[in-house]
Amino acid sequence: MDSPAIACANDSVQITSDQRFGEGAPAVLDHFKLLESPTSGRRRILCGIHSFINRLGTKPSFGIIERLDPLDRIMLDRESLNYHHLYYFWVVAREGGIARASDTLKVASSTISSQVSSLEKSLQTKLFHRSGRNLVLSEEGRTAFRFAEEIFSLGRDLAETLRSPKSHRPLRLAVGVADVVPKLVATKFLEPAVDLGVRLICKEGQPAKLLADMALHLLDVVLLDAPVGSESNIRAFSHRLSSSPLRILGSPEMAARYREGFPASLDGAPFLLPTHESFLRPVLDQWFDKHDIRPNVVGEFDDSALIKAFGERSAGLLATPELIWPQVEHQYGLEAVGILDSVQISFYAATLDRKVKHSAVTKMLEAAGK
């Protein structure tokens, strides 16, 4: 019998074999061919493979595991990770040293040091390195700390949730916000859900990673600047939340200077623009080209809040969606120069089901459609 191949590709797992396993038949899987995936969801895929192996009732013994990086390897061999050791490491990293961790845990420093060393041995990697008299997380240590943060945070949530009466448990809404979606836009769309009294959990990241997390039911909804495309390997449904023109803003002094003669007045004007990775940049560049306007780009930013902060200090003009204009005016004191009526930008909420089941997501979509 050919060895089954477990192929990790596009955040999915594919298992193939020339022989089908009949119901109740013993599954003899002594050798696996593991094809590594470069995708962001690989670690969760490995968790899924480990779960699959457990269901088959056999333990794999294949040398390719030895060629995986340590954090992948522990997910395929659950016995190699001691969560007690991981907890001690997490406290040391969080407290900034073994001495302070010893005070927090009420455990001898030598015991903590030994536990952390055992964890490093099981992971076959150094989690800390010394900088003078201080312990500093290595690159692998920073990765392990992020995992540990999530693990123990979920553990606290589990305990709090199960200890409280069902009637007192708030509805949980886990939202992914694409890193290109302005924070004020996300806030505006999420306000109706918050008004329901939900426990809101927001995670920012790249759209592909967030959609992969939603496919694993780690997120209920993902806010995007574009509908989920056919090139995505995640089957999701896009619900348009809003379409909005763009408004050009500036400090009161700059707005007064460039308001007259708009839009021709923008030629040569100092501008604070998003980077080319932002969904707004190509839209603005096309509009400038169409109207034969050559802005003087004095700054480019990934962070929309940072653009507004510099705009507040008269560093340059900027563009923002019309739908959050009142909030921007109130928060940053920026005034309108003019509106780009011919430009429409849209925002979307992606869900796994066409018919939304989560009451808070339904409320959010209903409010956006008004």
C-alpha positions in Angstrom: 0.0 0.0 0.0 1.3 3.4 -0.9 1.9 5.7 2.1 -1.0 8.2 2.3 0.0 11.8 1.6 -1.1 14.6 3.8 -0.8 17.7 1.7 -1.0 21.1 3.3 -1.9 23.7 0.7 -3.9 26.8 0.8 -4.8 26.4 4.4 -6.5 23.0 3.8 -5.6 19.4 4.4 -5.8 16.8 1.7 -5.4 13.1 2.4 -4.9 10.7 -0.4 -4.3 6.9 -0.7 -4.8 4.1 -3.2 -6.6 2.1 -0.5 -9.7 3.3 1.2 -10.1 2.5 4.9 -13.3 0.5 5.5 -15.5 1.3 8.5 -14.0 -0.2 11.5 -10.9 -1.4 9.7 -7.6 -0.9 11.4 -5.8 2.2 10.0 -2.1 1.3 9.6 -0.3 4.6 8.9 3.3 4.0 9.7 4.7 6.5 7.2 3.4 9.8 6.1 4.6 12.2 3.5 4.1 15.7 4.9 4.2 18.4 2.3 4.8 21.7 4.1 2.7 24.7 3.2 4.0 28.3 3.2 0.6 29.6 4.1 -0.2 31.5 7.3 -2.5 28.8 8.6 0.1 26.0 8.6 0.3 25.6 12.3 -3.5 25.1 12.6 -3.3 22.6 9.7 -0.7 20.7 11.7 -3.1 20.7 14.6 -5.7 19.2 12.4 -3.4 16.5 11.1 -2.5 15.7 14.7 -6.2 15.4 15.5 -6.7 13.2 12.5 -3.8 10.9 13.6 -5.3 10.6 17.0 -8.7 9.6 15.6 -7.0 6.8 13.6 -5.6 5.5 16.9 -2.0 5.3 15.7 1.0 7.3 16.4 3.1 8.4 13.4 6.8 7.5 13.4 8.3 9.3 10.5 11.6 11.1 10.2 10.3 14.2 8.4 8.9 15.5 11.7 12.5 16.0 12.7 13.0 18.5 9.8 10.1 20.7 10.9 10.7 23.8 13.0 10.3 23.2 16.8 6.9 25.0 17.1 5.5 22.9 14.3 6.9 19.7 15.7 5.3 20.0 19.1 1.9 20.3 17.4 2.4 16.9 15.8 3.7 15.4 19.0 1.5 16.6 21.8 3.4 14.7 24.5 6.5 16.9 23.9 4.8 20.0 25.2 4.4 20.4 28.9 1.9 23.2 29.5 3.2 23.7 33.1 6.6 24.5 31.7 5.0 26.8 29.1 3.1 28.6 31.9 6.4 29.3 33.7 8.0 30.5 30.5 5.0 32.8 29.9 5.2 34.4 33.3 9.0 34.9 33.0 8.5 36.6 29.6 5.6 38.7 30.9 7.3 39.8 34.1 10.6 40.5 32.4 12.8 38.1 34.3 13.1 35.0 36.5 13.4 37.0 39.8 10.2 38.8 39.2 8.5 35.7 38.0 9.6 34.0 41.2 7.9 36.7 43.3 4.7 36.4 41.3 4.5 32.6 41.3 5.9 32.2 44.9 8.3 29.6 43.5 12.1 29.4 43.8 14.1 31.0 41.0 16.0 27.7 40.5 12.7 25.8 39.9 11.5 28.3 37.4 14.9 28.3 35.6 14.8 24.5 35.5 11.2 24.5 34.1 12.1 27.0 31.3 15.2 25.0 30.4 13.1 21.9 30.2 10.8 23.7 27.8 13.7 24.8 25.7 15.0 21.3 25.6 11.6 19.9 24.4 11.3 22.6 21.8 15.0 22.2 20.8 15.4 25.9 20.6 16.5 28.8 22.8 13.6 31.0 24.0 15.8 33.6 25.7 19.2 35.1 25.3 21.2 37.3 27.7 21.7 41.0 27.2 23.9 42.0 30.1 22.1 40.9 33.2 18.7 40.8 31.5 16.9 38.0 29.8 15.6 38.9 26.3 13.2 36.9 24.2 14.8 35.3 21.1 12.8 35.3 17.8 11.5 31.8 18.6 10.8 33.0 22.1 8.6 35.9 20.8 6.7 33.4 18.7 6.2 31.0 21.6 5.1 33.9 23.8 2.4 34.9 21.3 1.1 31.4 21.3 1.2 31.2 25.1 -0.6 34.5 25.4 -3.5 33.1 23.3 -3.5 29.8 25.1 -3.7 31.2 28.6 -6.1 34.0 27.6 -8.5 31.4 26.3 -8.0 29.4 29.5 -9.1 32.4 31.6 -12.0 33.0 29.3 -13.1 29.3 29.6 -13.0 29.4 33.3 -14.9 32.7 33.6 -17.5 31.6 31.1 -18.2 28.2 32.7 -18.2 29.6 36.2 -20.8 32.2 35.5 -24.5 31.4 35.2 -25.7 31.1 31.6 -28.1 34.0 32.0 -25.1 36.2 33.0 -22.9 35.2 30.1 -22.6 38.0 27.5 -22.9 37.1 23.8 -19.4 36.9 22.3 -18.6 38.5 19.0 -15.2 37.8 17.5 -14.4 40.2 14.7 -11.5 40.3 12.2 -10.6 43.8 10.9 -8.5 44.0 7.8 -5.4 46.1 8.5 -6.4 48.4 5.6 -9.8 49.3 7.0 -9.6 52.6 8.9 -10.2 52.2 12.7 -13.0 54.8 12.7 -14.8 53.0 9.9 -14.6 49.7 11.8 -15.8 51.4 15.0 -18.8 52.9 13.2 -19.9 49.5 11.8 -19.4 47.7 15.1 -21.2 50.2 17.3 -24.7 48.6 16.7 -23.4 45.3 17.8 -21.7 46.8 20.9 -25.1 48.4 21.8 -26.5 44.8 22.3 -24.1 44.3 25.2 -21.9 41.7 23.4 -18.4 40.9 24.5 -16.4 42.2 21.6 -13.1 40.6 20.5 -11.3 42.4 17.7 -8.4 41.0 15.8 -6.5 43.0 13.2 -4.5 41.4 10.4 -4.2 40.7 6.7 -7.4 39.7 5.0 -6.3 36.2 3.9 -5.2 35.3 7.5 -8.4 36.6 9.0 -10.5 34.7 6.5 -8.6 31.5 7.3 -9.3 32.1 11.0 -13.0 32.6 10.3 -13.0 29.3 8.3 -11.7 27.7 11.6 -14.6 29.4 13.4 -12.2 31.5 15.4 -13.9 34.6 14.1 -17.6 35.3 13.5 -17.2 38.0 10.8 -14.4 39.8 9.0 -14.5 43.5 7.9 -12.9 44.1 4.5 -12.3 46.8 2.0 -13.3 44.6 -0.9 -15.6 41.5 -1.4 -14.0 38.1 -1.0 -12.6 37.3 -4.5 -12.9 34.1 -6.4 -9.1 33.6 -5.9 -9.7 33.0 -2.2 -9.6 29.4 -1.0 -12.1 30.3 1.7 -15.8 30.0 0.8 -17.3 33.1 2.3 -20.1 35.5 1.6 -19.6 39.2 1.3 -22.2 41.6 2.6 -21.8 45.3 1.5 -21.9 47.5 4.5 -21.6 50.9 2.9 -20.4 52.9 -0.1 -19.0 56.4 0.4 -17.3 59.2 -1.5 -14.0 60.6 -0.3 -13.6 64.0 1.3 -10.4 66.0 1.2 -9.5 67.4 4.7 -7.0 69.7 6.2 -6.3 71.8 9.3 -8.5 75.0 9.4 -5.6 77.1 8.0 -4.9 74.6 5.1 -8.6 74.0 4.4 -9.2 77.8 4.0 -6.2 78.0 1.7 -7.1 75.2 -0.7 -10.9 75.3 -0.6 -11.2 78.1 -3.1 -10.9 76.8 -6.7 -11.2 73.2 -5.6 -10.3 70.8 -7.2 -7.8 72.6 -9.4 -6.4 74.2 -6.2 -5.0 70.8 -5.2 -2.3 70.8 -7.9 1.0 71.1 -6.1 -0.7 71.1 -2.6 1.1 69.1 0.2 -0.6 65.7 0.7 -0.4 63.0 3.3 -1.2 59.8 1.4 -1.7 56.2 2.4 1.0 53.7 1.2 0.5 51.8 -2.1 -0.6 48.8 -0.1 -3.7 50.7 1.0 -7.0 50.3 -1.0 -7.2 54.2 -1.0 -4.0 54.9 -2.8 -4.8 53.6 -6.3 -8.2 55.3 -6.1 -6.6 58.6 -5.2 -3.8 58.2 -7.8 -6.4 57.5 -10.5 -8.4 60.6 -9.5 -5.4 62.8 -9.5 -4.4 61.6 -13.0 -7.9 62.0 -14.3 -8.0 65.7 -13.2 -4.4 66.4 -14.1 -3.4 67.1 -10.5 0.1 66.5 -9.3 0.1 66.6 -5.5 3.2 67.3 -3.5 3.4 64.1 -1.5 5.1 65.0 1.9 4.4 61.8 3.7 3.1 58.2 3.2 1.6 56.2 6.0 0.3 52.7 6.7 -1.7 54.0 9.8 -4.7 56.1 8.9 -4.8 57.5 12.5 -1.2 58.7 12.0 -2.1 60.5 8.8 -4.9 62.4 10.6 -2.6 63.3 13.5 -0.1 64.9 11.1 -3.0 66.5 9.2 -4.1 68.1 12.5 -0.6 69.7 12.7 -1.0 71.2 9.2 1.6 68.9 7.6 -0.6 68.4 4.6 -4.1 67.6 3.2 -5.5 64.1 3.4 -8.5 62.0 2.2 -11.0 60.1 4.3 -14.3 58.3 3.6 -17.3 60.6 3.9 -19.1 58.2 6.2 -16.7 59.0 9.1 -16.3 62.7 8.3 -18.2 63.9 11.5 -16.0 61.7 13.8 -12.8 62.9 12.1 -13.9 66.6 12.4 -14.7 66.1 16.1 -11.6 64.1 17.0 -8.9 65.9 15.0 -10.4 69.3 14.3 -10.0 68.9 10.5 -12.1 70.8 8.1 -13.4 70.0 4.6 -11.7 71.2 1.5 -14.0 69.4 -1.0 -15.6 66.1 -1.8 -14.7 63.6 -4.6 -18.2 62.7 -5.7 -17.0 60.6 -8.6 -15.1 58.3 -6.3 -17.0 55.6 -4.3 -15.3 53.2 -1.9 -17.1 50.3 -0.3 -16.7 48.2 2.8 -17.8 44.6 3.3 -18.5 42.1 6.1 -17.6 38.6 5.2 -19.3 35.6 6.9 -19.2 31.9 6.4 -23.0 31.6 5.8 -25.1 33.5 3.3 -27.9 33.8 5.9 -26.2 35.3 9.0 -27.0 33.5 12.3 -25.2 35.6 14.8 -27.6 38.2 16.2 -24.9 40.9 16.7 -23.7 40.5 13.1 -27.3 40.7 11.9 -27.8 43.9 13.9 -24.6 45.3 12.4 -25.7 44.5 8.8 -29.2 45.9 9.4 -27.8 49.2 10.8 -25.4 49.6 7.9 -28.2 49.1 5.4 -30.3 51.9 6.7 
